């Protein structure tokens, strides 16, 4: 059981959601598909592909419920530290087994909240090609359903006015998939169980990403061209 005193406040994530709505809809044109698939209550894990730094804020502003994201500790610098903590985000040291972060993440799920995870571990191609075992661990340990989410268009380079950001007022697609349970229901967290769950997750998340591209008309080839400097 997590130390409830150390958990990020649920109201903080609700404030973060309101900020995200204002920023994301003010700067871009999010098109959200399948948000109704997200469980309306109870614990849930959002598994999100990650190709741009706005993917987390985009989910905070488009998800139908407040989200607590696990965010690398390097982002908690200067005034961002109290701000991110204040809006309910979780700092994690990726270089070690961060027991405090693990406990806080499980605590969010235990109280029926939504945990956001980038299962690839870091920003990259956003292909769900190489998943770390953290997502599998949280899913097996908590029993919470995993909701696959694809963010498409955030890495587009054409038409940028600000080099580090997608084209302002450009469309970014956020596609929610069907929630699913991970593992065999036994709650086992052995290495074999984690490995099997990771394979299951990669298959389901990659399948959702392919379906999201089909629905939005964003092909892999098109995205490659968008990434050309």
MIPA-700242 format. One record per residue (C-alpha): residue in one letter; x, y, z; residue number from 1; chain. Coordinates in nm, 2 decimals. Each point is the difference from the previous one (the first is absolute). Layout:
residu;xx;yy;zz;num;chaine
A;X;Y;Z;NUM;A;
...
//
This chain:
residu;xx;yy;zz;num;chaine
X;0.00;0.00;0.00;1;A;
X;0.13;0.34;-0.09;2;A;
X;0.06;0.28;0.26;3;A;
X;-0.31;0.21;-0.06;4;A;
X;0.18;0.31;0.13;5;A;
X;0.25;-0.02;-0.29;6;A;
X;-0.26;-0.05;-0.27;7;A;
X;-0.05;0.29;-0.24;8;A;
X;-0.34;0.17;0.07;9;A;
X;-0.28;-0.11;-0.23;10;A;
X;-0.12;0.36;-0.02;11;A;
X;0.35;0.09;-0.14;12;A;
X;-0.05;-0.22;-0.30;13;A;
X;-0.35;0.15;-0.05;14;A;
X;0.16;0.35;-0.01;15;A;
X;0.27;-0.14;-0.24;16;A;
X;-0.28;-0.13;-0.22;17;A;
X;-0.16;0.35;-0.02;18;A;
X;0.33;0.16;-0.08;19;A;
X;0.06;-0.27;-0.27;20;A;
X;-0.34;0.06;-0.15;21;A;
X;0.07;0.38;-0.03;22;A;
X;0.35;-0.04;-0.14;23;A;
X;-0.05;-0.29;-0.24;24;A;
X;-0.32;0.13;-0.15;25;A;
X;0.13;0.35;-0.01;26;A;
X;0.32;-0.08;-0.18;27;A;
X;-0.10;-0.30;-0.21;28;A;
X;-0.31;-0.18;-0.13;29;A;
X;-0.03;-0.33;0.17;30;A;
X;-0.22;-0.26;-0.16;31;A;
X;-0.10;-0.25;0.27;32;A;
X;-0.13;-0.34;-0.11;33;A;
X;-0.14;-0.28;0.23;34;A;
X;0.03;0.19;0.33;35;A;
X;-0.33;-0.17;0.10;36;A;
X;0.20;-0.33;0.02;37;A;
X;0.18;0.12;0.31;38;A;
X;-0.15;-0.14;0.32;39;A;
X;-0.21;0.28;0.16;40;A;
X;0.11;-0.09;0.35;41;A;
X;0.24;-0.23;0.18;42;A;
X;0.38;-0.05;-0.06;43;A;
X;0.13;0.01;-0.35;44;A;
X;0.34;0.01;-0.17;45;A;
X;0.05;0.21;-0.32;46;A;
X;0.28;-0.15;-0.21;47;A;
X;0.10;0.28;-0.24;48;A;
X;0.25;0.00;-0.29;49;A;
X;0.26;0.28;0.03;50;A;
X;0.15;0.19;-0.29;51;A;
X;-0.02;0.36;0.13;52;A;
X;0.02;0.20;0.32;53;A;
X;-0.36;0.12;-0.03;54;A;
X;-0.14;-0.36;0.01;55;A;
X;-0.04;0.00;0.38;56;A;
X;-0.17;0.35;0.02;57;A;
X;-0.21;-0.10;-0.30;58;A;
X;-0.14;-0.30;0.19;59;A;
X;-0.05;0.21;0.31;60;A;
X;-0.21;0.23;-0.21;61;A;
X;-0.20;-0.25;-0.20;62;A;
X;-0.05;-0.30;0.23;63;A;
X;-0.35;0.00;0.15;64;A;
X;0.14;-0.05;0.35;65;A;
X;0.30;0.16;0.19;66;A;
X;0.33;-0.18;-0.06;67;A;
X;0.30;-0.05;0.22;68;A;
X;0.30;-0.06;-0.23;69;A;
X;0.33;-0.16;0.10;70;A;
X;0.26;0.26;-0.12;71;A;
X;0.38;-0.02;0.00;72;A;
X;0.15;0.19;0.29;73;A;
X;0.22;0.20;-0.24;74;A;
X;-0.32;0.20;-0.09;75;A;
X;-0.05;0.11;0.36;76;A;
X;0.24;0.29;0.00;77;A;
X;-0.03;0.36;0.12;78;A;
X;-0.36;0.13;0.01;79;A;
X;-0.12;-0.31;-0.19;80;A;
X;0.06;-0.21;0.31;81;A;
X;-0.28;0.15;0.22;82;A;
X;-0.22;0.05;-0.30;83;A;
X;0.01;-0.36;-0.12;84;A;
X;-0.04;-0.12;0.36;85;A;
X;-0.29;0.24;0.05;86;A;
X;-0.19;-0.14;-0.30;87;A;
X;0.03;-0.36;0.13;88;A;
X;0.29;-0.13;-0.22;89;A;
X;0.24;-0.27;0.13;90;A;
X;0.38;0.04;-0.01;91;A;
X;0.19;-0.32;-0.08;92;A;
X;0.37;-0.08;-0.01;93;A;
X;0.04;-0.21;-0.31;94;A;
X;0.36;-0.11;0.10;95;A;
X;-0.11;-0.22;0.28;96;A;
X;-0.30;-0.18;0.15;97;A;
X;-0.16;0.31;0.15;98;A;
X;-0.21;-0.14;0.28;99;A;
X;-0.15;0.33;0.09;100;A;
X;-0.13;0.05;-0.35;101;A;
X;-0.12;-0.36;-0.02;102;A;
X;-0.19;0.04;0.33;103;A;
X;-0.16;0.33;-0.11;104;A;
X;-0.10;-0.14;-0.34;105;A;
X;-0.17;-0.30;0.16;106;A;
X;-0.16;0.23;0.26;107;A;
X;-0.16;0.20;-0.28;108;A;
X;-0.15;-0.32;-0.13;109;A;
X;-0.10;-0.12;0.34;110;A;
X;-0.21;0.30;0.06;111;A;
X;-0.17;-0.04;-0.34;112;A;
X;0.20;0.25;-0.20;113;A;
X;0.15;0.00;-0.35;114;A;
X;0.37;-0.06;-0.05;115;A;
X;0.17;0.11;-0.33;116;A;
X;0.30;-0.19;-0.12;117;A;
X;0.23;0.03;-0.30;118;A;
X;0.09;-0.37;-0.02;119;A;
X;0.29;0.06;-0.24;120;A;
X;0.17;0.18;0.29;121;A;
X;0.11;0.30;-0.19;122;A;
X;-0.09;0.22;-0.30;123;A;
X;0.09;-0.17;-0.33;124;A;
X;-0.18;-0.12;-0.31;125;A;
X;-0.33;-0.07;0.19;126;A;
X;-0.04;-0.34;-0.16;127;A;
X;-0.04;-0.21;0.32;128;A;
X;0.29;-0.20;-0.15;129;A;
X;0.20;-0.05;0.33;130;A;
X;-0.20;-0.01;0.32;131;A;
X;0.15;0.01;0.34;132;A;
X;-0.15;-0.23;0.27;133;A;
X;-0.13;0.29;0.22;134;A;
X;-0.34;0.00;-0.17;135;A;
X;-0.04;-0.38;0.04;136;A;
X;0.10;0.02;0.36;137;A;
X;-0.26;0.27;0.08;138;A;
X;-0.27;-0.18;-0.19;139;A;
X;0.06;-0.33;0.16;140;A;
X;0.05;0.14;0.35;141;A;
X;-0.31;0.22;0.00;142;A;
X;-0.23;-0.20;-0.22;143;A;
X;-0.10;0.33;-0.17;144;A;
X;-0.11;-0.01;-0.36;145;A;
X;0.24;0.14;-0.26;146;A;
X;-0.13;0.26;-0.25;147;A;
X;0.21;0.03;-0.31;148;A;
X;0.04;0.36;-0.13;149;A;
X;0.16;0.12;-0.32;150;A;
X;0.10;0.36;-0.05;151;A;
X;0.06;0.08;-0.36;152;A;
X;0.11;0.32;-0.17;153;A;
X;0.19;0.14;0.30;154;A;
X;0.34;-0.06;-0.17;155;A;
X;-0.10;0.16;-0.33;156;A;
X;0.27;0.24;-0.12;157;A;
X;-0.16;0.16;-0.30;158;A;
X;-0.13;0.35;0.06;159;A;
X;0.17;0.06;0.34;160;A;
X;0.04;0.36;0.11;161;A;
X;0.17;-0.11;0.33;162;A;
X;0.26;-0.27;-0.07;163;A;
X;-0.07;-0.20;0.32;164;A;
X;-0.38;-0.01;-0.04;165;A;
X;-0.24;-0.15;-0.25;166;A;
X;-0.16;0.25;-0.24;167;A;
X;-0.22;0.24;0.20;168;A;
X;-0.37;-0.06;-0.06;169;A;
X;0.09;-0.33;-0.17;170;A;
X;-0.20;-0.31;0.05;171;A;
X;0.12;-0.26;0.25;172;A;
X;-0.20;-0.33;0.02;173;A;
X;-0.05;-0.18;0.33;174;A;
X;-0.15;-0.34;-0.04;175;A;
X;-0.11;-0.21;0.30;176;A;
X;-0.03;-0.38;-0.03;177;A;
X;-0.20;-0.26;0.18;178;A;
X;0.12;-0.07;0.36;179;A;
X;0.13;-0.35;0.06;180;A;
X;0.13;-0.20;0.30;181;A;
X;0.36;-0.12;0.01;182;A;
X;0.11;-0.35;0.10;183;A;
X;-0.19;-0.31;0.09;184;A;
X;-0.18;0.15;0.30;185;A;
X;0.22;-0.18;0.26;186;A;
X;0.19;0.32;0.10;187;A;
X;0.34;-0.18;-0.05;188;A;
X;0.29;0.24;-0.04;189;A;
X;0.28;-0.24;-0.07;190;A;
X;0.25;0.07;-0.28;191;A;
X;-0.18;-0.24;-0.23;192;A;
X;-0.34;0.17;0.08;193;A;
X;0.15;0.34;-0.07;194;A;
X;0.16;-0.11;-0.32;195;A;
X;-0.32;-0.16;-0.12;196;A;
X;-0.20;0.31;0.10;197;A;
X;0.25;0.23;-0.19;198;A;
X;-0.04;-0.21;-0.31;199;A;
X;-0.38;0.02;0.03;200;A;
X;0.01;0.38;0.05;201;A;
X;0.23;0.06;-0.29;202;A;
X;-0.23;-0.20;-0.23;203;A;
X;-0.31;0.19;0.12;204;A;
X;0.16;0.34;0.00;205;A;
X;0.15;-0.04;-0.35;206;A;
X;-0.33;-0.13;-0.13;207;A;
X;-0.18;0.31;0.14;208;A;
X;0.26;0.23;-0.15;209;A;
X;-0.05;-0.16;-0.35;210;A;
X;-0.38;0.04;0.04;211;A;
X;0.04;0.36;0.11;212;A;
X;0.20;0.08;-0.31;213;A;
X;-0.26;-0.16;-0.21;214;A;
X;-0.28;0.19;0.16;215;A;
X;0.18;0.34;-0.02;216;A;
X;0.16;-0.05;-0.34;217;A;
X;0.35;0.04;0.14;218;A;
X;0.21;-0.26;-0.16;219;A;
X;0.35;-0.10;0.13;220;A;
X;0.15;0.12;-0.33;221;A;
X;-0.17;0.34;0.05;222;A;
X;0.14;0.03;0.35;223;A;
X;0.35;-0.08;-0.12;224;A;
X;-0.03;0.28;-0.25;225;A;
X;-0.12;0.23;0.28;226;A;
X;0.31;-0.08;0.19;227;A;
X;0.24;0.10;-0.28;228;A;
X;0.19;0.32;0.10;229;A;
//
